[in-house]
């Protein structure tokens, strides 16, 4: 299969860990990131969220997003070392849709910036201080499915030598009174009386995308190869009554992503999704697994990190890729090829097919002093 790009470094901050390795290790132990927050629901009761405990409990909104994203960005860029000072780096910042709209009268002023712009400005300033002034940033306020809209463009930049490193930085937080209120009003907030809902969460993840040759020059080992991407739009959304059983958009996206895999006569055995406890997402998952059997092989393992990390929002795909990266790096993945997907509230569905590169397998063999062991099972639900 053709390789669009390789992931040569990661960074993450989640409710389970303040770095990518911490998150991956604690996730594998089966821990859950839920804790009581300082936010109240309409009944005046404290909301339970999957939140990062080291952040100020009174910090919310875009200020919280910036504090979430900075450590993930620093962790990832830190892996470039002194090379960062001379590399051409482009950052794609993925945020949730609401950040592209005004939230206050100041945002409506002619000279005012939208929340997404203020977050991007703060993160760009930090990226340039870690690397150099020629770092550029592009903001995508398209929610969880955003990476599918620019991954092929990112590959072109790397392929034509217009950039040395593509940084995908994504951040999401439901730790905000306005977001909690909106979720509750729409009947989407998980509670003991409403099991068909989502548990609020927050996370930031950062990926370093390079070509295999650039990774070798930088002394980095790529642990994930991205092979194909498929995108499409779903009619069923949280704000309408269209049936999620149809899952037409997800089906189209998965077929686009899986075609190169099946043409190479290969199959996947590890599936990851951003599904929460909302039934429409469960229906989509069932449709995907049923309609993709020709590209899957036994045993099939399904992982739903949002069940323990909380709603992942715009950080969904980077967080899933971070977990895959660390699993391949440590020899804990259930299969050498993985299928993952995420969906935005506006209907965008993105599906990716990734695998463990040969460089990663050789690094693991050297680390363990012999051939890689048989793939190990991680925490997850068996789908077959």
DAZI-V26976 format. One record per pair of residues at least 24 apart in sequence whose C-alpha atoms are under 10 Angstrom apart, sorted by the first residue. I is the first residue (numbers start at 0). GAP is how many residues later the second one is. If there is no record, write none. Layout:
[[I,GAP] [I,GAP]]
This chain:
[[0,225] [0,226] [0,227] [0,259] [0,260] [0,261] [0,262] [0,263] [0,264] [0,265] [0,354] [1,223] [1,224] [1,225] [1,226] [1,258] [1,259] [1,262] [2,152] [2,208] [2,209] [2,222] [2,223] [2,224] [2,225] [2,351] [2,352] [2,354] [3,147] [3,148] [3,149] [3,150] [3,151] [3,152] [3,154] [3,155] [3,205] [3,206] [3,207] [3,221] [3,222] [3,223] [3,224] [3,225] [3,350] [4,146] [4,147] [4,149] [4,150] [4,151] [4,153] [4,154] [4,161] [4,203] [4,204] [4,205] [4,206] [4,207] [4,217] [4,219] [4,220] [4,221] [4,222] [4,223] [4,349] [5,149] [5,201] [5,202] [5,203] [5,204] [5,205] [5,206] [5,207] [5,208] [5,209] [5,215] [5,216] [5,217] [5,218] [5,219] [5,220] [5,221] [5,348] [5,349] [5,350] [5,351] [6,158] [6,159] [6,160] [6,200] [6,201] [6,202] [6,203] [6,204] [6,205] [6,208] [6,213] [6,214] [6,215] [6,216] [6,217] [6,218] [6,219] [6,314] [6,315] [6,318] [6,350] [7,68] [7,71] [7,72] [7,157] [7,199] [7,200] [7,201] [7,202] [7,203] [7,204] [7,206] [7,207] [7,208] [7,210] [7,211] [7,212] [7,213] [7,214] [7,215] [7,216] [7,217] [7,317] [7,352] [8,66] [8,67] [8,68] [8,69] [8,70] [8,71] [8,158] [8,197] [8,198] [8,199] [8,200] [8,201] [8,206] [8,211] [8,212] [8,213] [8,214] [8,215] [8,313] [8,316] [8,317] [9,62] [9,63] [9,64] [9,65] [9,66] [9,67] [9,68] [9,69] [9,157] [9,158] [9,159] [9,195] [9,196] [9,197] [9,198] [9,199] [9,213] [9,308] [9,309] [9,311] [9,312] [9,313] [9,315] [9,316] [10,58] [10,59] [10,60] [10,61] [10,62] [10,63] [10,64] [10,65] [10,66] [10,67] [10,68] [10,158] [10,193] [10,194] [10,195] [10,196] [10,197] [10,307] [10,308] [10,311] [11,56] [11,57] [11,58] [11,59] [11,60] [11,61] [11,62] [11,63] [11,64] [11,157] [11,158] [11,159] [11,191] [11,192] [11,193] [11,194] [11,195] [11,303] [11,306] [11,307] [11,310] [11,311] [12,39] [12,54] [12,55] [12,56] [12,57] [12,58] [12,59] [12,60] [12,62] [12,158] [12,189] [12,190] [12,191] [12,192] [12,193] [12,306] [13,36] [13,37] [13,38] [13,39] [13,54] [13,58] [13,157] [13,158] [13,187] [13,188] [13,189] [13,190] [13,191] [13,295] [13,296] [13,298] [13,305] [14,34] [14,35] [14,36] [14,37] [14,38] [14,39] [14,186] [14,187] [14,188] [14,189] [14,293] [14,294] [14,295] [15,34] [15,35] [15,36] [15,37] [15,187] [15,292] [15,293] [16,35] [16,36] [16,186] [17,34] [17,35] [17,36] [17,50] [17,53] [17,54] [17,57] [17,185] [17,186] [18,52] [18,53] [18,56] [18,57] [18,185] [18,186] [19,52] [19,55] [19,56] [19,184] [19,185] [19,186] [19,299] [19,302] [19,303] [19,305] [19,306] [20,301] [20,302] [20,304] [20,305] [20,306] [20,308] [20,309] [21,304] [22,286] [22,296] [22,299] [22,300] [22,303] [23,295] [23,298] [23,299] [23,300] [23,301] [23,302] [23,303] [23,306] [24,298] [24,301] [24,302] [24,305] [26,278] [26,281] [26,282] [26,296] [26,351] [26,352] [27,295] [27,299] [27,304] [27,349] [27,350] [27,351] [27,352] [28,349] [28,350] [29,278] [29,348] [29,349] [29,350] [30,277] [30,278] [31,273] [31,274] [31,275] [31,276] [31,277] [31,278] [32,168] [32,169] [32,273] [32,274] [32,275] [32,276] [32,277] [33,165] [33,166] [33,167] [33,273] [33,274] [33,275] [33,276] [36,138] [37,137] [37,138] [37,139] [38,136] [38,137] [38,138] [38,141] [38,142] [39,137] [39,140] [39,141] [40,136] [40,139] [40,140] [40,143] [40,148] [41,138] [41,139] [41,142] [41,143] [46,128] [46,133] [46,142] [46,143] [46,144] [46,152] [46,153] [47,142] [47,143] [47,151] [47,152] [47,153] [48,125] [48,126] [48,131] [48,141] [48,149] [48,150] [48,151] [48,152] [48,153] [48,260] [48,261] [48,262] [49,123] [49,124] [49,125] [49,149] [49,150] [49,151] [49,152] [49,153] [49,256] [49,257] [49,258] [49,259] [49,260] [49,261] [49,262] [50,122] [50,123] [50,124] [50,149] [50,150] [50,151] [50,152] [50,258] [50,259] [51,121] [51,123] [51,149] [51,150] [51,151] [51,257] [56,118] [57,117] [57,118] [58,116] [58,117] [59,113] [59,114] [59,115] [59,116] [59,117] [59,118] [60,38] [60,42] [60,54] [60,112] [60,113] [60,114] [60,115] [60,116] [60,117] [60,118] [61,37] [61,53] [61,54] [61,55] [61,56] [61,57] [61,110] [61,111] [61,114] [62,52] [62,55] [62,56] [62,59] [63,55] [63,107] [63,108] [63,109] [63,111] [63,112] [63,138] [64,30] [64,51] [64,54] [64,105] [64,106] [64,107] [64,108] [64,109] [64,110] [64,137] [64,138] [64,139] [65,52] [65,53] [65,54] [65,55] [65,56] [65,57] [65,105] [65,106] [65,138] [66,52] [66,55] [66,56] [66,104] [66,137] [67,102] [67,103] [67,104] [67,105] [67,134] [67,135] [67,136] [67,137] [68,24] [68,50] [68,53] [68,54] [68,100] [68,101] [68,102] [68,103] [68,134] [68,135] [68,136] [68,137] [69,52] [69,53] [69,56] [69,57] [69,99] [69,101] [69,134] [69,135] [69,136] [70,133] [70,134] [70,135] [71,97] [71,98] [71,99] [71,131] [71,132] [71,133] [71,134] [71,135] [72,50] [72,53] [72,54] [72,57] [72,94] [72,95] [72,96] [72,97] [72,131] [72,132] [72,133] [72,134] [72,135] [73,52] [73,53] [73,56] [73,132] [74,130] [74,131] [74,132] [75,91] [75,93] [75,129] [75,130] [75,131] [75,132] [76,50] [76,53] [76,54] [76,90] [76,129] [76,130] [76,131] [77,52] [77,53] [78,129] [78,139] [78,140] [78,141] [79,50] [79,51] [79,85] [79,128] [79,135] [79,138] [79,139] [79,140] [80,49] [80,50] [80,137] [80,138] [81,48] [81,49] [81,136] [82,48] [82,134] [82,135] [82,136] [83,43] [83,44] [83,46] [83,47] [83,48] [83,51] [83,80] [83,81] [83,134] [84,43] [84,44] [84,45] [84,46] [84,47] [84,48] [84,49] [84,50] [85,45] [85,46] [85,48] [85,78] [86,44] [86,45] [86,47] [86,48] [86,76] [86,77] [86,78] [87,43] [87,44] [87,45] [87,46] [87,47] [87,48] [87,73] [87,74] [87,75] [87,76] [87,77] [87,78] [88,38] [88,39] [88,42] [88,43] [88,45] [88,46] [88,47] [88,48] [88,73] [88,74] [88,75] [88,76] [88,77] [88,78] [88,119] [88,120] [89,44] [89,45] [89,46] [89,47] [89,48] [89,64] [89,67] [89,72] [89,73] [89,74] [89,75] [89,76] [89,77] [89,78] [89,119] [90,29] [90,32] [90,33] [90,36] [90,44] [90,45] [90,46] [90,47] [90,48] [90,63] [90,74] [90,75] [90,76] [90,77] [90,78] [90,115] [90,116] [90,117] [91,28] [91,44] [91,45] [91,46] [91,47] [91,48] [91,54] [91,55] [91,58] [91,59] [91,62] [91,74] [91,75] [91,76] [91,77] [91,78] [91,114] [91,115] [92,26] [92,27] [92,30] [92,31] [92,44] [92,45] [92,46] [92,47] [92,48] [92,53] [92,54] [92,74] [92,75] [92,76] [92,77] [92,78] [92,113] [92,221] [92,222] [93,26] [93,44] [93,45] [93,46] [93,47] [93,48] [93,49] [93,50] [93,51] [93,52] [93,53] [93,74] [93,75] [93,76] [93,77] [93,78] [93,110] [93,111] [93,219] [93,220] [93,221] [93,222] [93,224] [94,24] [94,25] [94,44] [94,45] [94,46] [94,47] [94,48] [94,49] [94,51] [94,74] [94,75] [94,76] [94,77] [94,78] [94,109] [94,218] [94,219] [94,220] [95,44] [95,45] [95,46] [95,47] [95,48] [95,49] [95,50] [95,74] [95,75] [95,76] [95,77] [95,217] [95,218] [95,219] [95,248] [95,249] [96,43] [96,44] [96,45] [96,46] [96,47] [96,49] [96,216] [96,217] [96,247] [96,248] [96,249] [97,43] [97,44] [97,45] [97,81] [98,41] [98,42] [98,43] [98,44] [99,39] [99,40] [99,41] [99,42] [100,40] [102,75] [115,24] [115,25] [118,52] [122,46] [135,31] [136,29] [136,30] [136,31] [136,32] [137,30] [138,30] [138,31] [139,30] [139,174] [140,173] [141,171] [141,172] [141,201] [141,202] [141,203] [141,204] [141,205] [141,206] [142,27] [142,28] [142,29] [142,169] [142,170] [142,171] [142,172] [142,173] [142,199] [142,200] [142,201] [142,202] [142,203] [142,204] [142,205] [143,26] [143,27] [143,28] [143,130] [143,168] [143,169] [143,170] [143,171] [143,172] [143,173] [143,174] [143,197] [143,198] [143,199] [143,200] [143,201] [143,202] [143,204] [143,205] [143,206] [144,86] [144,87] [144,88] [144,168] [144,169] [144,170] [144,171] [144,172] [144,196] [144,197] [144,198] [144,199] [144,200] [144,201] [144,202] [144,203] [144,204] [144,205] [144,206] [145,24] [145,85] [145,168] [145,169] [145,170] [145,171] [145,196] [145,197] [145,198] [145,202] [145,203] [145,204] [146,82] [146,84] [146,167] [146,168] [146,169] [146,170] [146,171] [146,195] [146,203] [146,204] [146,205] [147,80] [147,81] [147,82] [147,83] [147,84] [147,105] [147,169] [147,193] [147,194] [147,200] [147,201] [147,202] [147,203] [147,204] [148,80] [148,81] [148,82] [148,83] [148,199] [148,200] [148,201] [149,79] [150,58] [150,75] [150,77] [150,78] [151,76] [151,77] [153,55] [153,56] [154,54] [154,55] [154,56] [154,71] [156,53] [157,51] [157,52] [157,53] [157,56] [158,51] [158,52] [160,50] [162,47] [163,45] [163,46] [163,47] [163,50] [163,51] [164,42] [164,43] [164,44] [164,45] [164,46] [164,49] [164,50] [165,41] [165,42] [165,43] [165,44] [165,45] [166,39] [166,40] [166,41] [166,42] [166,43] [167,37] [167,38] [167,39] [167,40] [167,41] [167,147] [167,150] [168,35] [168,36] [168,37] [168,38] [168,39] [168,145] [168,146] [168,149] [169,33] [169,34] [169,35] [169,36] [169,37] [169,142] [169,143] [169,144] [169,145] [169,146] [169,147] [169,148] [169,149] [170,31] [170,32] [170,33] [170,34] [170,35] [170,141] [170,142] [170,143] [170,144] [170,145] [170,147] [170,148] [171,29] [171,30] [171,31] [171,32] [171,33] [171,139] [171,140] [171,141] [171,142] [171,143] [171,144] [172,27] [172,28] [172,29] [172,30] [172,31] [172,137] [172,138] [172,139] [172,140] [172,141] [172,142] [173,25] [173,26] [173,27] [173,28] [173,29] [173,136] [173,137] [173,138] [173,139] [174,25] [174,26] [174,27] [175,24] [185,52] [185,53] [186,51] [187,50] [187,89] [187,90] [188,88] [188,89] [189,86] [189,87] [189,88] [193,84] [194,82] [194,83] [194,84] [195,80] [195,81] [195,82] [195,83] [195,84] [196,79] [196,80] [196,81] [196,82] [196,83] [197,77] [197,78] [197,79] [197,80] [197,81] [197,108] [197,109] [197,112] [197,113] [198,77] [198,78] [198,79] [198,107] [198,108] [198,109] [198,110] [198,111] [198,112] [198,113] [199,76] [199,106] [199,109] [199,110] [199,111] [199,112] [199,113] [200,105] [200,106] [200,107] [200,108] [200,109] [200,110] [200,111] [200,112] [201,104] [201,107] [201,108] [201,109] [201,110] [201,111] [201,112] [201,113] [202,106] [202,107] [202,108] [202,109] [202,110] [202,111] [202,112] [202,113] [202,115] [202,116] [203,108] [203,109] [203,110] [203,111] [203,112] [203,114] [203,115] [204,109] [204,110] [204,111] [204,112] [204,113] [204,114] [204,115] [204,116] [204,117] [205,109] [205,112] [205,113] [205,115] [205,116] [206,111] [206,112] [206,114] [206,115] [206,118] [211,145] [211,147] [215,143] [219,139] [220,108] [220,136] [220,137] [220,138] [220,139] [220,140] [220,141] [220,142] [221,103] [221,106] [221,107] [221,134] [221,135] [221,136] [221,137] [221,138] [221,139] [221,141] [222,99] [222,101] [222,102] [222,103] [222,104] [222,105] [222,106] [222,107] [222,132] [222,133] [222,134] [222,135] [222,136] [222,137] [222,138] [222,140] [222,141] [223,97] [223,98] [223,100] [223,101] [223,102] [223,103] [223,104] [223,105] [223,112] [223,113] [223,114] [223,130] [223,131] [223,132] [223,133] [223,134] [223,135] [223,136] [224,100] [224,112] [224,128] [224,129] [224,130] [224,131] [224,132] [224,133] [224,135] [225,95] [225,112] [225,126] [225,127] [225,128] [225,129] [225,130] [225,131] [226,30] [226,31] [226,33] [226,34] [226,125] [226,126] [226,127] [226,128] [227,26] [227,28] [227,29] [227,30] [227,31] [227,32] [227,33] [227,111] [227,123] [227,124] [227,125] [227,126] [228,24] [228,25] [228,26] [228,27] [228,28] [228,29] [228,30] [228,31] [228,111] [228,112] [228,121] [228,122] [228,123] [228,124] [228,125] [229,24] [229,25] [229,26] [229,27] [229,28] [229,29] [229,111] [229,119] [229,120] [229,121] [229,122] [229,123] [230,24] [230,25] [230,26] [230,110] [230,111] [230,112] [230,117] [230,118] [230,119] [230,120] [230,121] [231,24] [231,111] [231,115] [231,116] [231,117] [231,118] [231,119] [232,110] [232,111] [232,113] [232,114] [232,115] [232,116] [232,117] [233,109] [233,110] [233,111] [233,112] [233,113] [233,114] [233,115] [234,111] [234,112] [234,113] [235,44] [235,48] [235,109] [235,110] [235,111] [236,43] [236,44] [236,106] [236,107] [236,108] [236,109] [236,110] [236,111] [237,40] [237,42] [237,43] [237,106] [237,107] [237,108] [237,109] [238,106] [238,107] [241,38] [242,37] [242,40] [242,41] [243,35] [243,36] [243,37] [243,38] [243,39] [243,40] [243,41] [243,43] [244,34] [244,35] [244,36] [244,37] [244,38] [244,39] [244,40] [244,41] [244,42] [245,37] [245,38] [245,41] [246,33] [246,34] [246,36] [246,37] [246,38] [246,39] [246,40] [246,41] [246,102] [247,36] [247,39] [247,40] [248,35] [248,94] [248,98] [248,99] [248,100] [248,101] [249,34] [249,35] [249,37] [249,38] [249,91] [249,92] [249,93] [249,97] [249,98] [249,99] [249,100] [249,101] [250,33] [250,36] [250,37] [250,38] [250,40] [250,41] [250,98] [250,100] [251,36] [251,97] [251,98] [251,99] [252,35] [252,88] [252,95] [252,96] [252,97] [252,98] [252,99] [253,34] [253,37] [253,38] [253,85] [253,86] [253,87] [253,95] [253,96] [253,97] [253,98] [253,99] [254,33] [254,36] [254,37] [254,40] [254,96] [255,95] [255,96] [256,82] [256,83] [256,93] [256,94] [256,95] [256,96] [256,97] [257,34] [257,36] [257,37] [257,38] [257,81] [257,93] [257,94] [257,95] [258,36] [258,94] [259,93] [260,34] [260,76] [260,92] [260,93] [261,32] [261,33] [261,34] [262,32] [264,30] [265,28] [265,29] [265,30] [265,31] [265,71] [266,26] [266,27] [266,28] [266,29] [266,30] [266,31] [266,68] [266,69] [266,70] [266,71] [266,72] [267,24] [267,25] [267,26] [267,27] [267,28] [267,29] [267,30] [267,31] [267,32] [267,33] [267,67] [267,68] [267,69] [267,70] [267,71] [267,85] [267,86] [267,87] [268,26] [268,27] [268,28] [268,29] [268,30] [268,31] [268,32] [268,33] [268,65] [268,66] [268,67] [268,68] [268,69] [268,70] [268,114] [268,115] [269,26] [269,27] [269,28] [269,29] [269,30] [269,31] [269,32] [269,33] [269,54] [269,63] [269,64] [269,65] [269,66] [269,67] [269,68] [269,69] [269,70] [269,110] [269,112] [269,113] [270,25] [270,29] [270,30] [270,31] [270,32] [270,33] [270,63] [270,64] [270,66] [270,67] [270,68] [270,69] [270,70] [270,82] [270,109] [270,110] [270,111] [270,112] [271,29] [271,30] [271,31] [271,32] [271,33] [271,45] [271,48] [271,49] [271,51] [271,52] [271,66] [271,67] [271,68] [271,69] [271,70] [271,80] [271,108] [272,29] [272,30] [272,31] [272,32] [272,33] [272,43] [272,44] [272,47] [272,66] [272,67] [272,68] [272,69] [272,70] [272,78] [273,29] [273,30] [273,31] [273,32] [273,33] [273,36] [273,37] [273,38] [273,39] [273,41] [273,42] [273,43] [273,45] [273,46] [273,66] [273,67] [273,68] [273,69] [273,70] [274,28] [274,29] [274,30] [274,31] [274,32] [274,35] [274,36] [274,37] [274,41] [274,66] [274,67] [274,68] [275,28] [275,29] [275,30] [275,31] [275,32] [275,33] [275,34] [275,35] [275,36] [276,27] [276,29] [276,30] [276,33] [276,34] [280,61] [280,62] [283,59] [284,56] [285,97] [287,53] [288,94] [288,95] [294,44] [295,41] [295,42] [295,43] [296,38] [296,87] [297,37] [297,84] [297,85] [297,86] [298,35] [298,36] [298,83] [298,84] [298,85] [299,34] [299,35] [299,81] [299,82] [299,83] [299,84] [300,33] [300,34] [300,37] [300,76] [300,77] [300,78] [300,79] [300,80] [300,81] [300,82] [300,83] [301,32] [301,36] [301,37] [301,38] [301,76] [301,77] [301,78] [301,79] [301,80] [301,81] [301,82] [302,37] [302,75] [302,76] [302,77] [302,78] [302,79] [302,80] [303,75] [303,76] [303,77] [304,74] [304,75] [311,30] [312,29] [312,30] [312,31] [312,32] [313,28] [313,29] [313,30] [314,27] [315,24] [315,25] [315,26] [315,27] [315,28] [316,24] [316,25] [316,26] [316,33] [316,34] [316,35] [320,31] [320,33] [323,30] [323,31] [323,32] [324,30] [324,31] [324,35] [326,29] [326,49] [326,51] [327,27] [327,28] [327,29] [327,32] [327,33] [327,36] [327,47] [328,27] [328,31] [328,32] [328,34] [328,35] [328,38] [329,30] [329,31] [329,33] [329,34] [329,37] [329,38] [330,29] [330,30] [330,33] [330,34] [330,37] [330,41] [330,42] [330,43] [330,44] [330,45] [330,46] [331,41] [331,42] [331,43] [331,44] [331,45] [331,46] [332,41] [332,42] [332,43] [332,44] [332,45] [333,40] [333,41] [333,42] [333,43] [333,44] [333,45] [333,46] [334,39] [334,40] [334,41] [334,42] [335,25] [335,39]]
